[in-house]
């Protein structure tokens, strides 16, 4: 992760293999990007942004999972 923030994305299961970059807007909003999936999220703090990103990546992976399981029955 490229940032000065003291946040470890690997603490979140969804981000264990992620390449996370952080940026801050001119208004102080923190943006976390997963370079692998292309998913981004935001938060008031770097920690919030990474926590929100973990949830967004988890949801993204569930939505793009090609295994229909028994849902199609």
N, C-alpha and C positions, 0 to 999 in steps of 0.2 A: 504494500500500500504506500502510495506516495503522499505524505502529509506530515506536518509537524504534530498533529494531534496524537495523543496517547491512547489510541483505540486499536484493539486487535480484532480484525474481522474474523479470524479463525476461531474466535470464541463462539461463533454462531455456526451451527452445523451447515446451514445453507451456503455459507461463505468459506468453508474450509479450503476449497480449491480455487477460490475466486482471485481475480486480479483487481483489487479495489483501488480506485483513485479518489481523492478528495479535493474539493475546491470550495471556495467561499465566494458568495456573490457580493456585490458592492453594498448590499443591504444587510450583510452579516448572516445570511442563510447558508447553511452547510449542505453541500451536495455530495453524495456518495455514488460512484459509478462502478458497476461490475463490467469490466472490459470484455469478459468472456461471453456473457449473455446479452449485453447491451442495456441491461436494466439500470435505472437510476432511481434514487430516492433522495429525500431532503429531510432536514431537521433543524431545530434551533441551535443544537450543539452537534459536534462531530459524533458523539455517542448516539444521539437520537437518529442522525442520518444513517449510521451503520446499522443500528437496530431496525430501522424502517427498511433499509435495503435488504437485510436478511429475510424479512417477511415477504418483501416484494419478489425476491429471487425464488423463495420457496413456492410462492403462488405461481410464478412464471413457469417453474419446472413442472408443477402439477398440471397446469393448463396445457403444456406442450408435450406431456408424456404420451407417447404413441401407444401405450398399452391400454386398450379399452377395458380390460378386466371384465367384470360381469355387468358393468353399467349399461351395456348395449342390449342386454336381455330384457 
